[in-house]
């Protein structure tokens, strides 16, 4: 599933893992100068590790379309280059053929976007990996549409894990530096590579992200309240352990007891068995953030290509904007609210 592959493109990727996007340094072209030569100009991530999604714009090299948009606000009047995912050379992005939404992992996005100089190469890639063949203008529109939800997912990863790891590593393994004295996260990361005992890229990225966002930009940590699922809690419908599936976890109160479910589908089965009027509090997990959301106020996507622990399921979101964005990206049939759920919906999901 594309949604699962999204995590490969985030900051916690293991450095020496051979991922689809990566190349050896001597196989790629890198135009940045100085100690930060191999770091993304926008986010500091490794350029060689994500080379097949690299872009060059106004003498800056970026690891992904997302990073490119973040740095330039979506305006590309000058020459824009992108790596040909097959030939590994930079080509004119505005003339390239893009395959969007293939089964290959995206970089900083759930919705992968790979470029090719020739239509033949793009079609060959599409035949093996799926996705939609598009031109640059159409791909740019999709990337802009993806930006908000991808940013939300990245921020959630940072707040739930990256900042904590970065702070711990910085205090334990680095000489103190003044993050405010650097004008880019790439230069900050380059400095950390010589002032920290760890040389692993994943560690340096976590430290740089923590220092840049918290110390340099003064970002306040947002506390995300998630469902507190007991490790031994089993779904009363299917018997699966619920804590293994935080993106899908749901909970309700019935006759003074809490019951946990490995997906909204099983939760609604239970609700219909007992009767809606007899159920107390209901909570689901936002699929993007795992935030605890009032189930009666949540939005559910039905019929998408993303499957839950027990196959077809309802994908829950806190906002209708996130739900409709997910629906459009993952071929969902409909966005529904709690009051619209019926036995017919559950029959469809069997």
Secondary structure, 3 states (H helix, E strand, C coil): CHHHHHHHHCCCCCCCCCCCCCCCHHHCCCCCCCCCCCECCCCCCECCCCHHHCEEECCEEECCHHHHHHHHCCCCCCCEEEEECCCCCEEEHHHCEEEECCCCCCCCCCCCEEEECCHHHHHHHHHHHCCEEECHHHHHHHHHHHHHHHHHHHHHHHHHHHHHHHHHHHHHHECCCCHHHCCCHHHHHHHHHHHECCCCHHHHHHHHHHHHHHHHCCCCCCCCCCCCCCCCCECCCCCCEHHHCCCCCEEEEECCEEEEECCHHHHHHHHHHHCHHHEEEEEEECCCCCCEEECCCCEEEECCCCCECCECCCEEECCHHHHHHHHHHCCCCEEEEHHHCCHHHHHHCC
